[in-house]
Amino acid sequence: MQSTANIEQIILRNLRSLPLEKLQEVLEFTERLRQTSNTKNAESKLSLREIALMPIAERHHHITPFITNTANDFLSEPELTEFSVLDTEDWEIDDEYS
């Protein structure tokens, strides 16, 4: 993966070769990206309580982006996939239930 500095250099080199009207398009595009990023950051700062109090449709709108990553975590994180990490002493069955 390329470093931020390397990406910035490539973008600057590309920008220098564009005509003025294209530079204006790039400016508008980057402004939209920045606004979207700021909006997503603001949304991600909601507390679980705030999300739980939302109407279901709005709640789903806020949590949908996280579902795939959460599912992937449960498939790939050893601490979430292996039951061997559970303390088996807590799972002993009493004789009265046998």
C-alpha positions in Angstrom: 0.0 0.0 0.0 1.2 3.5 -0.8 2.0 6.0 1.8 0.0 9.2 2.3 2.9 11.3 1.2 3.3 9.3 -2.0 -0.4 9.5 -2.8 -0.3 13.3 -2.2 2.7 13.6 -4.6 0.9 11.7 -7.3 -2.3 13.7 -6.9 -0.4 17.0 -7.0 1.5 15.9 -10.2 -1.9 15.0 -11.8 -3.5 18.3 -10.7 -0.7 20.3 -12.3 -1.5 18.8 -15.7 -5.2 19.6 -15.6 -6.9 22.7 -17.1 -8.7 25.2 -14.9 -12.2 23.9 -15.4 -11.1 20.4 -14.4 -9.4 21.8 -11.3 -12.7 23.3 -10.3 -14.3 19.9 -10.7 -11.6 18.3 -8.5 -12.1 21.0 -5.9 -15.9 20.4 -5.8 -15.3 16.6 -5.7 -12.8 16.9 -2.8 -15.2 19.2 -0.9 -18.0 16.6 -1.2 -15.6 13.8 0.0 -14.6 15.9 3.0 -18.2 16.7 3.9 -19.2 13.1 3.6 -16.3 12.1 5.7 -17.1 14.7 8.4 -20.8 13.5 8.4 -19.8 9.9 8.8 -17.4 10.8 11.6 -20.1 12.7 13.4 -22.5 9.8 13.0 -20.0 7.3 14.3 -19.7 9.3 17.5 -23.2 8.5 18.6 -23.4 6.5 21.8 -25.0 3.1 21.8 -27.8 4.6 24.0 -28.4 7.3 21.4 -28.6 4.7 18.6 -30.9 2.4 20.7 -33.3 5.3 21.2 -33.7 5.9 17.4 -36.6 4.6 15.4 -35.7 1.2 13.9 -35.3 2.4 10.3 -32.9 5.2 11.4 -31.0 2.8 13.7 -30.5 0.4 10.8 -29.2 3.2 8.7 -26.5 3.9 11.3 -25.5 0.4 12.0 -25.6 -1.1 8.5 -22.1 0.0 7.6 -20.7 -1.9 10.6 -22.5 -5.3 10.0 -20.0 -6.7 7.5 -17.0 -5.8 9.6 -18.6 -7.3 12.7 -19.4 -10.5 10.8 -15.9 -10.7 9.5 -14.5 -10.2 13.0 -16.5 -13.2 14.2 -15.2 -15.3 11.3 -11.5 -14.3 11.6 -10.7 -13.2 15.2 -9.5 -16.2 17.2 -10.9 -14.8 20.4 -14.3 -14.7 18.8 -14.2 -18.0 16.9 -12.6 -20.4 19.4 -14.7 -21.5 22.4 -11.5 -22.7 24.0 -11.1 -19.2 25.4 -14.1 -19.7 27.5 -13.6 -20.8 31.1 -15.1 -24.3 31.1 -15.5 -24.2 34.9 -18.4 -21.8 34.4 -20.2 -24.3 32.2 -20.2 -27.3 34.5 -23.6 -29.0 34.8 -25.0 -29.6 38.2 -26.0 -33.2 39.1 -29.6 -32.1 39.7 -30.0 -31.6 35.9 -28.6 -34.9 34.8 
